[in-house]
Amino acid sequence: MLNINYLKVEVMIHTRDHRTVYLFDPWDYLGPKRKRLLSESWAGLFREHILAELPVHKLARFFTKDFGRPTKELYTALGSLILQQMHDLTDEETVSQLSFNIQWHYALDIPGESDESKYLSPKTLWRLRHLVMNEKLDVELFNQTTGTLAKAFHVDTTKQRLDSVHIRSNMRRMGRIGIFSQSIHAFLINLKRRHSEIFETIEKELVDRYLTEKAMSCFSLVKPSESGKTLEMVARDLFALVRRFREQKEVKSLHSYNTLLRVLKDQCCVTEEKDDQLAEVEVKPPKEVSSDSLQNPSDPDAGYSGHKGQGYQAQVMETYCDSDDESLRAKTLNLITHVEVESACIGDVHALIPALDSTKERALAPAELLADSLYGSDDNCERAQEMGVDVISPAMGTPKENTLSLSNFQQSKKGIITACPQGHAPVKIRTGKKQKHGVAFSSEHCNVCPRKDQCPVKAGKKNHYLHYDLKIMRIANRRAMEYSPEFKDKYRWRSGIEATFSEMDKKTGVKRLRVRGLSAVAYFARLKAVAVNIFRATAVRKALDLSGEAFAAAKSHILYTIIVFKEQFLKHEEQLTKIFTSATDEPLYELKIAA
């Protein structure tokens, strides 16, 4: 088999050129039907659009050219990390799929049958994943694949929607007693391993209470009536350990000791020593514990959301098609353009501007963005307007019933009130600093107005006055717009992002992950978003029947390659004939080429 693909080996860094096509297709043995299935599946799309665009150069810089064993083929390595998250596989399952699954081989362009090309050990896979994770290369993978698909499918990014999805990491849900006891348990184990001589100075009663597994299981069997006393006891024990080792540098440097400090700060109030009075510790009421407090010592980055619980949240932004034509929507790629993972305790209001900045840097910014009221604060809407983005979002809060709002007053383009709801012009207008304004209406009109009980205008010494600022005016106008048919027709498409979250969960398992920690959760969430984009693009390509066009383009590329090969052969035919001729001038091989 003659393969024009060439092997690029820079001593210890192993990559292949996946842009040049094969002269003879190594997949012909599958037959036309199976090969067509491969071409039309996600594997065909991955091979055609994604594989050659993977940012291998970002990964190659962490390996040396003249030291160590040769790397695995880096396109295969990065591609395997994406395919692992596409199918929500463990490391062992990923090794098996890479070794024996023809779809994986086709997607990753691996025609050979050697262990070198089709095998990754679980340890190598683990090391590659942590390298990508620690160096934030998952961001590069997401950005590169998103940009490639947006260009290939001519995605219209002017209309997008934004929302967050809750993610649970691989941690146990703990109550306050569990957080205290587990933190002490982890500290004692760490201290015993690192500084055994210091560990021996701790009272045996405290060690027996927290160090053994049998003792720790007792904290999960506490009766509700005794939970208060138990919580006070574990708080005192934790406080005693913190005070005991606060002057010892070798203990203070331990991560587990800093966990004790964090739990003490999150859950307790400490009374400092005064004269003859000793320091005391008191457990905070549950309502006073912050949402960013430690949820589990094994996952210090996780937060708490009163609405969704413990864990993380992923801010997801995607394009959408606002046509009621189902056939048109089926042929339009809804592309996820932004994914950012954060602790569950962080409010959605902070996510809008970073999402717009991120997409703007990659030329994927929207002109119109749908989001719920948590994103649509007045400050966010104004900053987005400066960036050329119109945020369509309901205003926070609800107006009082049977009252007039500022939107009922006639106003100029600059937000200055020019008439009351009854059509009376103000007798005086005052524009102040910091966008604060005031208007005065004649008391003769206001005293006899039938709607004076509903009106925000208040009586003064000479006239009736209304004081307002432009921010309140803008919010009132937005709230009035929510009842318009135009707003309802546009905003109804926002709910479609909930289907995206369901798709991400069912196909990739994004809502319940096998890892802990912010960097690991962010890595998994981004690559699973890449997977959803690939699945969607595959469906769109099938609806558009682009696989036939791709095959025709590839065929023409192959013919061009053959023509070039023919021209070079004819040009150097004499020299090649001499090379393949024996000393007796008898040709060893008959060199012929079709006209």
C-alpha positions as CSV (number, residue, x, y, z in Angstrom):
1,M,0.0,0.0,0.0
2,L,1.5,3.3,-1.1
3,N,0.7,6.1,1.4
4,I,1.5,9.7,0.6
5,N,1.0,10.5,4.3
6,Y,4.5,11.1,5.7
7,L,5.8,10.6,9.2
8,K,7.1,13.6,10.9
9,V,9.5,12.6,13.6
10,E,11.5,15.3,15.4
11,V,13.6,12.8,17.4
12,M,11.3,12.3,20.4
13,I,8.2,14.2,19.3
14,H,6.0,12.1,17.1
15,T,3.3,13.6,14.9
16,R,1.8,12.8,11.5
17,D,0.5,15.0,8.7
18,H,-3.3,14.3,8.5
19,R,-4.0,17.0,5.9
20,T,-2.5,15.1,2.9
21,V,-4.9,12.4,1.6
22,Y,-4.0,8.8,0.8
23,L,-3.2,7.8,-2.7
24,F,-4.9,4.4,-2.1
25,D,-7.7,4.4,0.5
26,P,-6.8,2.0,3.4
27,W,-10.5,1.8,4.3
28,D,-11.7,0.2,1.0
29,Y,-11.7,-3.2,2.6
30,L,-14.8,-2.2,4.6
31,G,-16.9,-2.1,1.4
32,P,-19.0,0.9,0.2
33,K,-21.9,0.5,2.7
34,R,-19.8,0.3,5.9
35,K,-17.5,3.0,4.6
36,R,-20.4,5.3,3.9
37,L,-21.7,4.7,7.4
38,L,-18.3,5.7,8.8
39,S,-18.1,8.8,6.6
40,E,-21.6,10.0,7.6
41,S,-21.0,9.3,11.4
42,W,-19.3,11.5,13.9
43,A,-16.1,9.7,13.1
44,G,-16.2,11.0,9.5
45,L,-16.8,14.6,10.7
46,F,-14.1,14.3,13.3
47,R,-11.6,13.1,10.7
48,E,-12.6,15.6,8.1
49,H,-12.8,18.8,10.2
50,I,-11.4,18.3,13.7
51,L,-8.3,16.0,13.6
52,A,-5.9,18.1,11.6
53,E,-6.9,21.3,13.5
54,L,-6.0,20.0,17.0
55,P,-3.5,22.3,18.7
56,V,-0.7,19.7,18.8
57,H,2.0,22.4,18.8
58,K,0.7,23.6,22.2
59,L,1.3,20.1,23.6
60,A,4.6,19.4,21.8
61,R,6.4,22.1,23.7
62,F,6.2,20.1,26.9
63,F,8.4,17.3,25.4
64,T,12.0,17.5,24.4
65,K,13.4,16.6,21.0
66,D,16.6,14.9,22.2
67,F,15.7,13.2,25.5
68,G,13.4,10.4,26.6
69,R,11.3,7.9,24.7
70,P,9.4,9.0,21.6
71,T,5.9,10.3,22.4
72,K,2.7,8.7,21.2
73,E,1.4,10.2,18.0
74,L,0.1,13.5,19.4
75,Y,-2.9,13.9,17.2
76,T,-4.0,10.5,18.3
77,A,-3.4,11.4,22.0
78,L,-5.3,14.7,21.9
79,G,-8.1,13.1,19.8
80,S,-8.5,10.3,22.3
81,L,-9.0,12.7,25.1
82,I,-11.9,14.3,23.2
83,L,-13.4,11.0,22.2
84,Q,-13.2,9.8,25.8
85,Q,-15.5,12.7,26.9
86,M,-17.7,12.2,23.9
87,H,-18.7,8.7,25.1
88,D,-18.2,9.3,28.8
89,L,-15.7,6.5,29.2
90,T,-13.3,5.5,32.0
91,D,-9.5,5.3,31.2
92,E,-9.7,1.5,30.9
93,E,-12.7,1.8,28.5
94,T,-10.9,4.4,26.5
95,V,-7.8,2.2,26.0
96,S,-10.1,-0.6,24.8
97,Q,-12.0,1.6,22.3
98,L,-8.7,3.0,20.9
99,S,-7.4,-0.5,20.5
100,F,-10.3,-2.2,18.8
101,N,-13.0,0.3,17.7
102,I,-12.9,0.9,13.9
103,Q,-14.9,4.2,14.3
104,W,-12.1,5.5,16.6
105,H,-9.4,4.3,14.1
106,Y,-11.2,6.1,11.2
107,A,-11.8,9.3,13.2
108,L,-8.1,9.4,14.3
109,D,-6.8,8.3,10.9
110,I,-5.0,5.2,12.1
111,P,-4.9,2.6,9.3
112,G,-2.0,0.5,10.7
113,E,-2.4,-2.4,13.1
114,S,0.6,-1.9,15.3
115,D,0.5,-1.4,19.1
116,E,2.4,1.8,18.6
117,S,-0.4,3.4,16.7
118,K,-3.5,1.9,18.4
119,Y,-2.5,1.5,22.0
120,L,-2.2,4.0,24.9
121,S,-1.6,2.7,28.4
122,P,-3.9,4.0,31.2
123,K,-0.9,5.7,32.8
124,T,0.0,7.5,29.5
125,L,-3.6,8.6,29.1
126,W,-3.7,9.8,32.7
127,R,-0.5,11.8,32.3
128,L,-1.7,13.4,29.1
129,R,-5.0,14.4,30.6
130,H,-3.3,16.0,33.6
131,L,-0.9,17.8,31.4
132,V,-3.7,19.2,29.3
133,M,-5.7,20.0,32.4
134,N,-2.8,21.7,34.3
135,E,-1.7,23.8,31.4
136,K,-5.3,24.9,30.4
137,L,-5.0,23.3,27.0
138,D,-8.6,22.3,27.3
139,V,-9.4,25.9,26.6
140,E,-7.3,25.7,23.4
141,L,-9.0,22.5,22.4
142,F,-12.5,24.0,22.9
143,N,-11.6,27.3,21.1
144,Q,-9.9,25.6,18.2
145,T,-12.7,23.0,17.5
146,T,-15.4,25.7,18.0
147,G,-13.8,28.0,15.5
148,T,-13.3,25.2,13.0
149,L,-16.9,24.1,13.1
150,A,-18.2,27.7,13.0
151,K,-16.2,28.3,9.8
152,A,-17.0,24.9,8.2
153,F,-20.7,25.2,8.7
154,H,-21.0,29.0,8.2
155,V,-22.6,29.4,11.7
156,D,-24.5,32.6,12.2
157,T,-23.4,33.9,15.6
158,T,-25.4,37.0,15.7
159,K,-28.2,35.4,17.8
160,Q,-27.1,33.5,21.0
161,R,-28.4,32.5,24.4
162,L,-26.7,32.1,27.8
163,D,-27.5,30.1,30.9
164,S,-25.8,28.0,33.6
165,V,-26.0,24.3,34.4
166,H,-25.3,22.7,37.8
167,I,-22.5,20.1,37.9
168,R,-21.9,17.7,40.8
169,S,-18.3,16.6,41.3
170,N,-17.3,13.2,42.7
171,M,-17.8,14.2,46.4
172,R,-20.1,13.1,49.1
173,R,-22.7,15.4,50.5
174,M,-21.7,16.3,54.0
175,G,-23.4,18.0,56.9
176,R,-21.6,20.3,59.3
177,I,-20.6,17.6,61.7
178,G,-19.1,15.6,58.8
179,I,-17.1,18.6,57.6
180,F,-15.6,19.2,61.0
181,S,-14.8,15.5,61.7
182,Q,-13.5,14.7,58.3
183,S,-11.2,17.8,58.3
184,I,-9.8,16.7,61.7
185,H,-9.4,13.1,60.5
186,A,-7.5,14.2,57.3
187,F,-5.2,16.5,59.4
188,L,-4.3,13.8,61.9
189,I,-3.4,11.3,59.1
190,N,-1.3,13.9,57.3
191,L,0.5,14.9,60.5
192,K,1.2,11.3,61.4
193,R,2.8,10.8,57.9
194,R,4.8,14.0,57.8
195,H,5.7,14.7,61.4
196,S,5.3,11.5,63.5
197,E,7.2,13.0,66.5
198,I,4.7,15.9,66.7
199,F,1.8,13.6,66.2
200,E,2.9,11.6,69.3
201,T,2.3,14.6,71.5
202,I,-1.5,14.7,70.8
203,E,-3.8,13.3,73.5
204,K,-4.7,9.7,72.9
205,E,-8.4,10.4,73.5
206,L,-8.5,12.9,70.6
207,V,-6.6,10.5,68.3
208,D,-9.0,7.6,69.1
209,R,-12.0,9.8,68.5
210,Y,-11.1,10.9,65.0
211,L,-8.3,8.7,63.5
212,T,-9.8,5.2,63.3
213,E,-12.4,4.4,60.7
214,K,-14.7,2.8,63.4
215,A,-14.6,6.0,65.4
216,M,-15.4,8.2,62.4
217,S,-18.4,6.1,61.5
218,C,-20.0,7.1,64.8
219,F,-20.4,10.7,63.6
220,S,-22.8,9.5,60.9
221,L,-25.0,7.9,63.5
222,V,-25.7,10.9,65.6
223,K,-29.3,11.4,66.7
224,P,-31.0,14.6,65.7
225,S,-31.5,15.5,69.4
226,E,-27.8,15.2,70.1
227,S,-26.5,16.8,66.9
228,G,-26.1,20.2,68.6
229,K,-23.9,18.9,71.4
230,T,-21.8,16.8,68.9
231,L,-21.3,19.9,66.7
232,E,-20.1,21.9,69.7
233,M,-17.7,19.1,70.6
234,V,-16.1,18.7,67.2
235,A,-15.8,22.5,66.9
236,R,-13.9,22.7,70.2
237,D,-11.6,19.9,69.1
238,L,-10.9,21.6,65.8
239,F,-10.3,24.9,67.6
240,A,-7.9,23.2,70.0
241,L,-5.8,21.8,67.2
242,V,-5.7,25.1,65.4
243,R,-4.5,27.0,68.5
244,R,-2.0,24.2,69.5
245,F,-0.1,24.3,66.2
246,R,-0.5,28.0,65.2
247,E,3.2,28.7,66.0
248,Q,4.8,25.7,64.4
249,K,5.9,26.5,60.8
250,E,6.2,22.9,59.7
251,V,2.6,22.1,60.7
252,K,1.2,25.4,59.4
253,S,2.6,24.6,55.9
254,L,0.4,21.5,55.7
255,H,-2.6,21.7,53.4
256,S,-4.7,19.9,55.9
257,Y,-3.9,22.4,58.6
258,N,-5.1,25.3,56.3
259,T,-8.3,23.3,55.8
260,L,-8.8,23.4,59.6
261,L,-8.3,27.2,59.5
262,R,-10.9,27.5,56.7
263,V,-13.5,25.4,58.5
264,L,-13.0,27.4,61.6
265,K,-13.4,30.7,59.8
266,D,-16.5,29.4,57.8
267,Q,-18.4,27.7,60.6
268,C,-17.4,29.4,63.9
269,C,-17.1,32.7,65.8
270,V,-14.0,32.9,68.0
271,T,-13.8,35.1,71.1
272,E,-10.3,36.4,71.6
273,E,-8.5,36.1,74.9
274,K,-9.0,39.0,77.3
275,D,-7.2,39.3,80.6
276,D,-8.0,36.1,82.5
277,Q,-10.7,34.9,80.1
278,L,-9.7,32.2,77.7
279,A,-10.6,32.2,74.1
280,E,-13.8,30.5,73.2
281,V,-15.4,29.1,70.1
282,E,-19.1,29.3,69.1
283,V,-20.7,27.6,66.1
284,K,-22.4,30.0,63.8
285,P,-26.1,29.6,63.0
286,P,-26.7,27.9,59.7
287,K,-28.1,31.1,58.1
288,E,-24.8,32.9,58.8
289,V,-22.6,30.4,57.1
290,S,-21.5,31.8,53.7
291,S,-22.3,29.9,50.5
292,D,-18.6,29.8,49.6
293,S,-17.8,27.8,52.7
294,L,-16.0,24.5,52.5
295,Q,-18.5,21.8,51.4
296,N,-16.2,18.8,51.5
297,P,-12.5,18.6,52.5
298,S,-11.8,16.5,49.4
299,D,-13.1,19.2,47.1
300,P,-12.2,22.6,48.4
301,D,-13.2,24.4,45.2
302,A,-16.9,23.4,45.3
303,G,-19.5,25.9,46.5
304,Y,-23.1,26.0,47.5
305,S,-26.1,27.3,45.7
306,G,-29.3,27.7,47.6
307,H,-31.2,26.9,44.4
308,K,-29.3,23.9,43.1
309,G,-27.1,22.7,46.0
310,Q,-23.4,21.8,46.3
311,G,-21.0,21.6,43.4
312,Y,-20.1,23.8,40.4
313,Q,-21.9,25.5,37.6
314,A,-21.0,25.9,33.9
315,Q,-21.8,29.0,32.1
316,V,-22.8,27.9,28.6
317,M,-23.5,30.2,25.6
318,E,-24.8,28.8,22.2
319,T,-26.1,30.0,18.9
320,Y,-29.7,29.3,17.9
321,C,-32.1,29.5,14.9
322,D,-35.3,31.5,15.5
323,S,-37.2,30.0,12.6
324,D,-40.4,28.1,13.1
325,D,-39.5,26.0,10.1
326,E,-38.4,22.6,11.5
327,S,-36.5,21.6,8.3
328,L,-34.5,24.8,8.4
329,R,-33.7,24.3,12.1
330,A,-32.5,20.8,11.4
331,K,-30.1,22.2,8.8
332,T,-28.7,24.9,11.2
333,L,-25.9,24.2,13.6
334,N,-26.6,25.4,17.1
335,L,-23.0,25.8,18.2
336,I,-21.8,26.1,21.8
337,T,-19.5,29.1,21.7
338,H,-18.5,29.6,25.3
339,V,-18.1,27.4,28.4
340,E,-16.8,28.6,31.7
341,V,-16.9,26.6,35.0
342,E,-17.1,28.2,38.4
343,S,-18.1,27.5,41.9
344,A,-21.8,27.1,42.5
345,C,-21.8,30.0,45.0
346,I,-21.0,32.6,42.3
347,G,-23.9,34.6,40.9
348,D,-24.9,34.5,37.3
349,V,-24.7,38.3,37.1
350,H,-20.9,38.1,36.9
351,A,-20.9,35.8,33.9
352,L,-22.3,37.9,31.1
353,I,-19.4,40.3,30.3
354,P,-16.6,37.6,30.4
355,A,-18.7,35.5,28.0
356,L,-19.0,38.4,25.6
357,D,-15.3,39.2,25.9
358,S,-14.4,35.5,25.2
359,T,-16.5,35.2,22.1
360,K,-15.4,38.6,20.8
361,E,-11.8,37.6,21.0
362,R,-12.6,34.6,18.8
363,A,-14.8,36.5,16.3
364,L,-17.9,34.6,17.6
365,A,-19.6,37.4,19.5
366,P,-23.4,37.8,19.3
367,A,-25.3,40.9,18.3
368,E,-28.4,39.8,20.2
369,L,-28.2,37.7,23.4
370,L,-31.1,36.0,25.3
371,A,-30.6,35.5,29.0
372,D,-32.7,35.2,32.2
373,S,-33.2,38.1,34.6
374,L,-30.1,37.1,36.7
375,Y,-27.8,38.1,33.9
376,G,-29.8,41.2,32.8
377,S,-28.8,43.7,35.4
378,D,-28.9,47.3,34.3
379,D,-25.0,47.5,34.5
380,N,-24.6,44.4,32.4
381,C,-27.1,45.6,29.7
382,E,-25.3,49.0,29.5
383,R,-21.9,47.5,29.2
384,A,-23.1,45.0,26.6
385,Q,-24.7,47.8,24.6
386,E,-21.3,49.5,24.5
387,M,-19.9,46.3,23.1
388,G,-22.6,46.3,20.4
389,V,-24.7,43.5,22.0
390,D,-28.4,43.8,22.7
391,V,-29.3,41.8,25.8
392,I,-32.9,40.6,25.8
393,S,-33.7,39.8,29.4
394,P,-36.5,40.4,31.9
395,A,-35.8,43.0,34.5
396,M,-35.3,41.9,38.1
397,G,-38.1,42.3,40.6
398,T,-41.8,42.8,40.3
399,P,-43.7,46.1,40.2
400,K,-46.3,47.0,42.7
401,E,-49.9,46.3,41.6
402,N,-52.2,49.2,40.7
403,T,-49.4,51.7,40.6
404,L,-48.0,53.8,37.7
405,S,-44.3,53.3,36.8
406,L,-41.9,55.7,35.1
407,S,-42.6,53.9,31.8
408,N,-46.1,55.4,31.9
409,F,-44.6,58.9,31.6
410,Q,-43.8,60.4,28.2
411,Q,-40.1,60.8,27.8
412,S,-37.5,62.0,25.3
413,K,-34.7,59.9,23.8
414,K,-32.4,61.0,26.5
415,G,-34.7,59.8,29.3
416,I,-36.1,63.2,30.3
417,I,-39.8,63.2,31.3
418,T,-41.8,65.4,29.0
419,A,-45.4,64.7,30.1
420,C,-47.3,62.8,32.8
421,P,-49.6,59.8,32.0
422,Q,-52.5,62.2,31.7
423,G,-50.6,64.3,29.1
424,H,-49.7,67.3,31.2
425,A,-46.3,68.8,30.6
426,P,-44.0,69.6,33.7
427,V,-43.7,73.2,34.7
428,K,-40.1,72.7,35.6
429,I,-37.3,70.2,34.7
430,R,-34.1,69.8,36.6
431,T,-31.2,67.6,35.3
432,G,-28.7,66.8,37.9
433,K,-25.3,65.0,38.1
434,K,-24.9,61.3,38.1
435,Q,-28.0,60.8,35.9
436,K,-30.3,62.0,38.6
437,H,-33.2,64.2,37.4
438,G,-36.4,65.8,38.7
439,V,-39.6,67.3,37.3
440,A,-42.3,69.5,38.8
441,F,-46.0,69.3,37.8
442,S,-48.6,71.9,38.5
443,S,-50.5,71.1,41.7
444,E,-53.7,72.3,40.0
445,H,-53.6,69.3,37.7
446,C,-52.3,66.8,40.2
447,N,-54.8,67.5,42.9
448,V,-57.8,66.7,40.6
449,C,-56.1,63.8,38.8
450,P,-58.2,60.6,38.9
451,R,-55.0,58.5,39.1
452,K,-53.2,60.5,41.9
453,D,-53.3,57.5,44.3
454,Q,-51.4,55.4,41.8
455,C,-48.9,58.1,40.7
456,P,-45.3,58.3,42.1
457,V,-45.5,62.1,41.9
458,K,-45.5,63.6,45.5
459,A,-46.9,66.8,46.7
460,G,-44.5,69.6,47.6
461,K,-44.7,73.2,48.9
462,K,-45.3,74.8,45.5
463,N,-45.8,71.9,43.0
464,H,-45.9,68.2,42.8
465,Y,-42.5,66.6,42.3
466,L,-41.0,63.5,40.9
467,H,-37.3,62.6,41.4
468,Y,-35.8,59.7,39.5
469,D,-32.5,58.6,37.9
470,L,-31.9,57.1,34.5
471,K,-31.2,53.6,35.8
472,I,-34.6,53.4,37.3
473,M,-36.1,54.8,34.1
474,R,-34.3,52.2,32.0
475,I,-35.5,49.3,34.2
476,A,-39.0,50.6,34.1
477,N,-39.0,50.8,30.3
478,R,-37.5,47.3,30.1
479,R,-40.2,45.9,32.4
480,A,-42.9,47.6,30.3
481,M,-41.4,46.0,27.1
482,E,-41.8,42.5,28.6
483,Y,-45.5,42.6,27.9
484,S,-45.0,43.5,24.2
485,P,-45.5,40.8,21.5
486,E,-42.1,41.6,20.1
487,F,-40.3,40.8,23.4
488,K,-42.3,37.6,23.9
489,D,-41.7,36.4,20.4
490,K,-37.9,36.8,20.8
491,Y,-37.6,35.7,24.4
492,R,-39.4,32.4,23.8
493,W,-36.2,30.9,22.2
494,R,-34.2,31.3,25.4
495,S,-35.8,28.1,26.9
496,G,-34.1,26.1,24.2
497,I,-30.9,26.1,26.1
498,E,-32.5,23.8,28.7
499,A,-32.6,21.2,25.9
500,T,-28.9,21.7,25.4
501,F,-28.2,20.9,29.1
502,S,-30.4,17.8,28.8
503,E,-28.5,16.7,25.7
504,M,-25.1,17.3,27.4
505,D,-26.2,15.2,30.3
506,K,-27.7,12.3,28.4
507,K,-25.0,12.0,25.8
508,T,-21.9,12.9,27.9
509,G,-22.9,12.8,31.6
510,V,-21.8,16.3,32.3
511,K,-24.1,16.8,35.4
512,R,-22.4,14.1,37.5
513,L,-18.6,13.8,37.0
514,R,-16.0,11.3,38.2
515,V,-13.5,14.0,39.3
516,R,-13.1,16.7,41.9
517,G,-11.5,20.1,41.8
518,L,-12.2,23.2,39.7
519,S,-9.5,22.5,37.0
520,A,-10.7,18.9,36.5
521,V,-14.4,19.8,36.4
522,A,-13.6,22.6,33.9
523,Y,-11.6,20.2,31.7
524,F,-14.4,17.7,31.6
525,A,-17.1,20.3,30.9
526,R,-15.3,21.9,28.0
527,L,-14.5,18.7,26.2
528,K,-18.0,17.4,26.7
529,A,-19.2,20.7,25.1
530,V,-16.9,19.9,22.2
531,A,-18.5,16.5,22.0
532,V,-22.0,18.0,21.8
533,N,-20.9,20.3,19.0
534,I,-19.5,17.3,17.1
535,F,-22.7,15.3,17.5
536,R,-24.8,18.3,16.4
537,A,-22.6,19.0,13.4
538,T,-22.8,15.4,12.4
539,A,-26.6,15.6,12.4
540,V,-26.6,18.9,10.4
541,R,-24.1,17.5,7.9
542,K,-26.3,14.5,7.3
543,A,-29.4,16.7,6.9
544,L,-27.5,18.8,4.4
545,D,-26.0,15.7,2.8
546,L,-22.5,17.3,2.9
547,S,-20.8,13.9,3.1
548,G,-21.2,13.5,-0.7
549,E,-19.7,16.9,-1.3
550,A,-16.8,16.1,1.0
551,F,-16.2,12.8,-0.8
552,A,-16.2,14.6,-4.2
553,A,-13.7,17.1,-2.9
554,A,-11.5,14.4,-1.5
555,K,-11.7,12.5,-4.8
556,S,-10.6,15.5,-6.8
557,H,-7.7,16.0,-4.4
558,I,-6.6,12.4,-4.9
559,L,-6.8,12.8,-8.7
560,Y,-4.7,16.0,-8.5
561,T,-2.1,14.1,-6.4
562,I,-2.0,11.3,-9.0
563,I,-1.5,13.8,-11.8
564,V,1.4,15.5,-10.0
565,F,2.9,12.1,-9.3
566,K,2.6,11.2,-13.0
567,E,4.3,14.4,-14.1
568,Q,7.2,14.0,-11.7
569,F,7.6,10.4,-12.8
570,L,7.7,11.2,-16.5
571,K,10.1,14.0,-15.8
572,H,12.6,11.8,-14.1
573,E,11.8,8.5,-16.0
574,E,15.3,8.0,-17.3
575,Q,17.0,8.4,-13.9
576,L,14.5,6.1,-12.2
577,T,15.0,3.5,-14.9
578,K,18.8,3.5,-14.2
579,I,18.2,3.0,-10.5
580,F,16.0,-0.1,-11.1
581,T,18.3,-1.7,-13.7
582,S,20.9,-4.4,-12.8
583,A,24.6,-4.4,-13.8
584,T,23.7,-6.6,-16.8
585,D,21.4,-3.9,-18.1
586,E,18.4,-6.2,-17.6
587,P,15.5,-4.4,-16.1
588,L,14.6,-5.7,-12.7
589,Y,11.2,-3.9,-12.7
590,E,9.0,-2.8,-15.6
591,L,8.1,0.8,-14.9
592,K,4.9,1.7,-16.5
593,I,2.3,4.3,-15.8
594,A,-1.2,4.7,-17.2
595,A,-1.7,7.5,-19.6
